[in-house]
Each structure stands twice: as C-alpha cells, then as structure tokens.
Amino acid sequence: MKLVKEPDNDYDMEAIACEIKYIGKTGYIANSTRTVTKGTMSAGRIYDKINDISFCEVKFVSSDAVIAKVLSDEEIVELQNENPDDGFYQSQIVA
C-alpha cells in the first residue's frame, strides 16, 4: 500500500492516507488510542519517520484491522526498480 501524508487534513495534522493500486484511497493509519491496535504504532508515531509518500507491506488482516510493515527506503527503491514504468511506486526518495 502507498502511504501519503496529508498535513492539510482538517481532522488530523498527522494524517497518513492508505492507497491501493487501481482502487485509490482506502482509509487512514489509526491515530487514536481507541483505534490503534495493541502492539502497533499510531500515525503520529511514524509520521516523522517516513517520506511524504512511502509504502507498506500488509502482513495480517483481521475483522477490524490491517497490520502492515512500513518499508525502508531501500525496499521502496527495489519496488521502483522492479516496476520502472509504474507510477504507483514513485516516491520522494533520492536514490
């Protein structure tokens, strides 16, 4: 999934939208103590650790949550190299 920061979001200055190729925006990374799954990090905790556009890999899906691993810059570059003509994987990494 593509992760896109939304600093101008009316409800959350640390909002991070999740997008799926061919579908578009599917939701947001949880950023409330009531919505963050135990053992995971909120949008506020990862906001400054990712680029304006980044990516994650889904690891688990339950009835009420999706757990994903945020990909490193190196892993994103690998995706870009595997799919050079696919704009979905373009991020703001300077390789």
N, CA and C atoms as a LAMMPS dump frame, in Angstrom:
ITEM: TIMESTEP
0
ITEM: NUMBER OF ATOMS
285
ITEM: BOX BOUNDS ff ff ff
-5.0000000000000000e+02 5.0000000000000000e+02
-5.0000000000000000e+02 5.0000000000000000e+02
-5.0000000000000000e+02 5.0000000000000000e+02
ITEM: ATOMS id mol type element x y z
1 1 1 N 0.838 -1.183 0
2 1 2 C 0 0 0
3 1 3 C 0.875 1.235 0
4 2 1 N 0.375 2.258 -0.639
5 2 2 C 1.055 3.55 -0.638
6 2 3 C 0.57 4.329 0.578
7 3 1 N 1.496 4.987 1.249
8 3 2 C 1.192 5.837 2.389
9 3 3 C 1.446 7.278 1.976
10 4 1 N 0.453 8.135 2.154
11 4 2 C 0.57 9.522 1.719
12 4 3 C 0.217 10.441 2.886
13 5 1 N 1.188 11.27 3.294
14 5 2 C 0.928 12.227 4.364
15 5 3 C -0.065 13.277 3.88
16 6 1 N -0.97 13.68 4.784
17 6 2 C -1.948 14.726 4.478
18 6 3 C -1.854 15.823 5.539
19 7 1 N -0.82 16.667 5.476
20 7 2 C -0.647 17.695 6.507
21 7 3 C -1.768 18.73 6.539
22 8 1 N -2.525 18.866 5.463
23 8 2 C -3.631 19.823 5.418
24 8 3 C -4.974 19.191 5.775
25 9 1 N -4.954 17.968 6.299
26 9 2 C -6.175 17.272 6.692
27 9 3 C -6.888 18.081 7.783
28 10 1 N -8.184 18.311 7.62
29 10 2 C -8.957 19.125 8.565
30 10 3 C -9.078 18.5 9.952
31 11 1 N -8.919 17.186 10.064
32 11 2 C -9.166 16.497 11.324
33 11 3 C -7.903 16.068 12.056
34 12 1 N -6.797 15.913 11.32
35 12 2 C -5.581 15.389 11.936
36 12 3 C -4.367 15.881 11.151
37 13 1 N -3.521 16.699 11.775
38 13 2 C -2.333 17.236 11.094
39 13 3 C -1.299 16.151 10.805
40 14 1 N -1.429 14.992 11.451
41 14 2 C -0.509 13.878 11.214
42 14 3 C -1.192 12.746 10.459
43 15 1 N -2.208 13.073 9.684
44 15 2 C -2.958 12.059 8.938
45 15 3 C -2.083 11.425 7.862
46 16 1 N -2.185 10.097 7.769
47 16 2 C -1.489 9.353 6.723
48 16 3 C -2.532 8.481 6.027
49 17 1 N -2.803 8.811 4.766
50 17 2 C -3.787 8.06 3.982
51 17 3 C -3.144 6.796 3.429
52 18 1 N -3.956 5.76 3.253
53 18 2 C -3.52 4.496 2.656
54 18 3 C -4.202 4.365 1.302
55 19 1 N -3.404 4.052 0.282
56 19 2 C -3.939 3.885 -1.065
57 19 3 C -3.53 2.529 -1.616
58 20 1 N -4.433 1.935 -2.372
59 20 2 C -4.161 0.659 -3.023
60 20 3 C -4.213 0.882 -4.528
61 21 1 N -3.247 0.311 -5.222
62 21 2 C -3.164 0.433 -6.676
63 21 3 C -4.496 0.031 -7.312
64 22 1 N -4.951 0.8 -8.263
65 22 2 C -6.191 0.599 -9.028
66 22 3 C -7.459 0.893 -8.223
67 23 1 N -7.35 1.043 -6.904
68 23 2 C -8.537 1.313 -6.082
69 23 3 C -8.538 2.751 -5.594
70 24 1 N -7.388 3.218 -5.133
71 24 2 C -7.289 4.569 -4.587
72 24 3 C -7.262 4.541 -3.073
73 25 1 N -7.684 5.647 -2.471
74 25 2 C -7.637 5.78 -1.014
75 25 3 C -8.608 4.805 -0.356
76 26 1 N -8.09 4.055 0.605
77 26 2 C -8.922 3.07 1.305
78 26 3 C -9.131 3.406 2.767
79 27 1 N -8.389 4.36 3.293
80 27 2 C -8.538 4.746 4.688
81 27 3 C -7.3 5.453 5.194
82 28 1 N -7.146 5.433 6.516
83 28 2 C -6.044 6.123 7.173
84 28 3 C -5.396 5.228 8.22
85 29 1 N -4.134 5.517 8.52
86 29 2 C -3.472 4.832 9.631
87 29 3 C -4.092 5.371 10.908
88 30 1 N -4.425 4.474 11.815
89 30 2 C -5.055 4.866 13.076
90 30 3 C -4.156 5.826 13.846
91 31 1 N -4.793 6.817 14.507
92 31 2 C -4.013 7.794 15.261
93 31 3 C -4.691 8.163 16.573
94 32 1 N -5.492 7.255 17.091
95 32 2 C -6.186 7.488 18.35
96 32 3 C -5.948 6.289 19.269
97 33 1 N -5.863 6.538 20.552
98 33 2 C -5.654 5.427 21.49
99 33 3 C -6.797 4.416 21.424
100 34 1 N -7.952 4.844 20.934
101 34 2 C -9.089 3.926 20.819
102 34 3 C -9.073 3.11 19.531
103 35 1 N -8.282 3.529 18.54
104 35 2 C -8.299 2.831 17.26
105 35 3 C -6.986 2.138 16.905
106 36 1 N -5.903 2.46 17.61
107 36 2 C -4.611 1.833 17.325
108 36 3 C -4.608 0.428 17.917
109 37 1 N -4.26 -0.545 17.097
110 37 2 C -4.195 -1.937 17.545
111 37 3 C -3.026 -2.124 18.505
112 38 1 N -3.26 -2.844 19.582
113 38 2 C -2.226 -3.082 20.585
114 38 3 C -0.967 -3.658 19.922
115 39 1 N 0.191 -3.107 20.299
116 39 2 C 1.456 -3.582 19.763
117 39 3 C 1.877 -2.923 18.454
118 40 1 N 1.082 -1.969 17.95
119 40 2 C 1.43 -1.27 16.712
120 40 3 C 1.66 0.208 17.012
121 41 1 N 2.095 0.943 16.008
122 41 2 C 2.364 2.368 16.184
123 41 3 C 1.298 3.198 15.477
124 42 1 N 0.965 4.334 16.074
125 42 2 C -0.027 5.246 15.504
126 42 3 C 0.598 6.071 14.392
127 43 1 N -0.248 6.756 13.64
128 43 2 C 0.231 7.637 12.579
129 43 3 C 1.167 8.698 13.152
130 44 1 N 0.841 9.225 14.313
131 44 2 C 1.684 10.238 14.937
132 44 3 C 3.071 9.732 15.282
133 45 1 N 3.177 8.449 15.614
134 45 2 C 4.478 7.87 15.974
135 45 3 C 5.359 7.614 14.748
136 46 1 N 4.743 7.393 13.573
137 46 2 C 5.561 7.119 12.38
138 46 3 C 5.649 8.308 11.428
139 47 1 N 4.858 9.349 11.674
140 47 2 C 4.754 10.477 10.744
141 47 3 C 6.114 11.059 10.359
142 48 1 N 6.959 11.314 11.331
143 48 2 C 8.269 11.922 11.056
144 48 3 C 9.316 10.91 10.617
145 49 1 N 8.967 9.642 10.589
146 49 2 C 9.913 8.591 10.219
147 49 3 C 9.763 8.137 8.767
148 50 1 N 8.721 8.643 8.081
149 50 2 C 8.507 8.241 6.686
150 50 3 C 8.557 9.467 5.779
151 51 1 N 8.722 9.219 4.486
152 51 2 C 8.703 10.291 3.486
153 51 3 C 7.27 10.766 3.276
154 52 1 N 7.086 11.861 2.546
155 52 2 C 5.736 12.347 2.248
156 52 3 C 4.918 11.286 1.533
157 53 1 N 5.593 10.495 0.704
158 53 2 C 4.976 9.324 0.085
159 53 3 C 5.866 8.143 0.425
160 54 1 N 5.28 7.116 1.003
161 54 2 C 6.042 5.921 1.352
162 54 3 C 5.17 4.705 1.059
163 55 1 N 5.632 3.536 1.48
164 55 2 C 4.888 2.31 1.197
165 55 3 C 4.955 1.363 2.38
166 56 1 N 3.991 0.479 2.452
167 56 2 C 3.994 -0.553 3.476
168 56 3 C 3.552 -1.866 2.842
169 57 1 N 3.878 -2.949 3.54
170 57 2 C 3.513 -4.291 3.088
171 57 3 C 2.541 -4.88 4.109
172 58 1 N 1.369 -5.276 3.653
173 58 2 C 0.36 -5.849 4.544
174 58 3 C 0.841 -7.211 5.027
175 59 1 N 0.783 -7.407 6.348
176 59 2 C 1.211 -8.662 6.962
177 59 3 C 0.023 -9.486 7.454
178 60 1 N -0.968 -8.82 8.058
179 60 2 C -2.135 -9.505 8.617
180 60 3 C -3.383 -8.667 8.38
181 61 1 N -4.511 -9.344 8.204
182 61 2 C -5.8 -8.672 8.096
183 61 3 C -6.757 -9.377 9.046
184 62 1 N -7.412 -8.594 9.917
185 62 2 C -8.419 -9.166 10.814
186 62 3 C -9.752 -8.503 10.501
187 63 1 N -10.749 -8.801 11.287
188 63 2 C -12.075 -8.248 11.02
189 63 3 C -12.125 -6.733 11.209
190 64 1 N -11.219 -6.187 12.017
191 64 2 C -11.279 -4.75 12.276
192 64 3 C -9.944 -4.02 12.114
193 65 1 N -8.913 -4.686 11.592
194 65 2 C -7.614 -4.026 11.455
195 65 3 C -6.778 -4.655 10.347
196 66 1 N -5.9 -3.837 9.801
197 66 2 C -4.89 -4.308 8.855
198 66 3 C -3.543 -3.965 9.49
199 67 1 N -2.682 -4.955 9.634
200 67 2 C -1.365 -4.749 10.214
201 67 3 C -0.359 -4.796 9.063
202 68 1 N 0.494 -3.771 8.993
203 68 2 C 1.442 -3.682 7.886
204 68 3 C 2.812 -3.259 8.396
205 69 1 N 3.83 -3.602 7.611
206 69 2 C 5.211 -3.207 7.891
207 69 3 C 5.549 -2.039 6.982
208 70 1 N 6.014 -0.935 7.548
209 70 2 C 6.46 0.201 6.749
210 70 3 C 7.775 -0.194 6.089
211 71 1 N 7.865 0.004 4.776
212 71 2 C 9.052 -0.393 4.026
213 71 3 C 10.158 0.654 4.148
214 72 1 N 11.387 0.183 4.171
215 72 2 C 12.547 1.075 4.221
216 72 3 C 12.752 1.723 2.86
217 73 1 N 13.588 2.762 2.818
218 73 2 C 13.899 3.411 1.548
219 73 3 C 14.481 2.417 0.554
220 74 1 N 15.32 1.506 1.03
221 74 2 C 15.939 0.509 0.146
222 74 3 C 14.886 -0.425 -0.45
223 75 1 N 13.925 -0.83 0.359
224 75 2 C 12.862 -1.71 -0.14
225 75 3 C 11.992 -0.989 -1.17
226 76 1 N 11.779 0.316 -0.975
227 76 2 C 10.991 1.091 -1.935
228 76 3 C 11.744 1.222 -3.253
229 77 1 N 13.05 1.454 -3.182
230 77 2 C 13.865 1.544 -4.401
231 77 3 C 13.791 0.23 -5.172
232 78 1 N 13.814 -0.902 -4.456
233 78 2 C 13.67 -2.211 -5.116
234 78 3 C 12.348 -2.281 -5.872
235 79 1 N 11.254 -1.828 -5.249
236 79 2 C 9.949 -1.834 -5.916
237 79 3 C 9.981 -0.953 -7.167
238 80 1 N 10.605 0.209 -7.05
239 80 2 C 10.69 1.114 -8.199
240 80 3 C 11.492 0.474 -9.325
241 81 1 N 12.565 -0.221 -8.976
242 81 2 C 13.397 -0.869 -9.995
243 81 3 C 12.677 -2.045 -10.654
244 82 1 N 11.847 -2.749 -9.883
245 82 2 C 11.088 -3.879 -10.43
246 82 3 C 9.96 -3.405 -11.338
247 83 1 N 9.471 -2.187 -11.116
248 83 2 C 8.325 -1.653 -11.855
249 83 3 C 8.629 -0.239 -12.342
250 84 1 N 9.633 -0.064 -13.206
251 84 2 C 10.074 1.285 -13.582
252 84 3 C 9.023 2.126 -14.303
253 85 1 N 8.075 1.509 -14.988
254 85 2 C 7.062 2.257 -15.731
255 85 3 C 5.767 2.443 -14.948
256 86 1 N 5.749 1.988 -13.703
257 86 2 C 4.548 2.037 -12.881
258 86 3 C 4.64 3.224 -11.919
259 87 1 N 3.93 4.292 -12.21
260 87 2 C 3.972 5.499 -11.391
261 87 3 C 3.531 5.301 -9.955
262 88 1 N 2.829 4.215 -9.659
263 88 2 C 2.34 3.968 -8.298
264 88 3 C 3.497 3.898 -7.306
265 89 1 N 4.616 3.347 -7.718
266 89 2 C 5.719 3.143 -6.809
267 89 3 C 6.678 4.321 -6.739
268 90 1 N 6.345 5.425 -7.37
269 90 2 C 7.217 6.587 -7.306
270 90 3 C 7.062 7.258 -5.954
271 91 1 N 8.164 7.552 -5.324
272 91 2 C 8.144 8.247 -4.044
273 91 3 C 9.119 9.407 -4.125
274 92 1 N 9.4 10.004 -3.004
275 92 2 C 10.284 11.162 -2.993
276 92 3 C 11.677 10.784 -2.505
277 93 1 N 12.096 9.57 -2.787
278 93 2 C 13.412 9.114 -2.4
279 93 3 C 14.422 9.581 -3.446
280 94 1 N 15.515 10.078 -2.983
281 94 2 C 16.608 10.421 -3.901
282 94 3 C 17.595 9.277 -3.825
283 95 1 N 17.634 8.447 -4.876
284 95 2 C 18.489 7.254 -4.856
285 95 3 C 19.835 7.537 -5.466
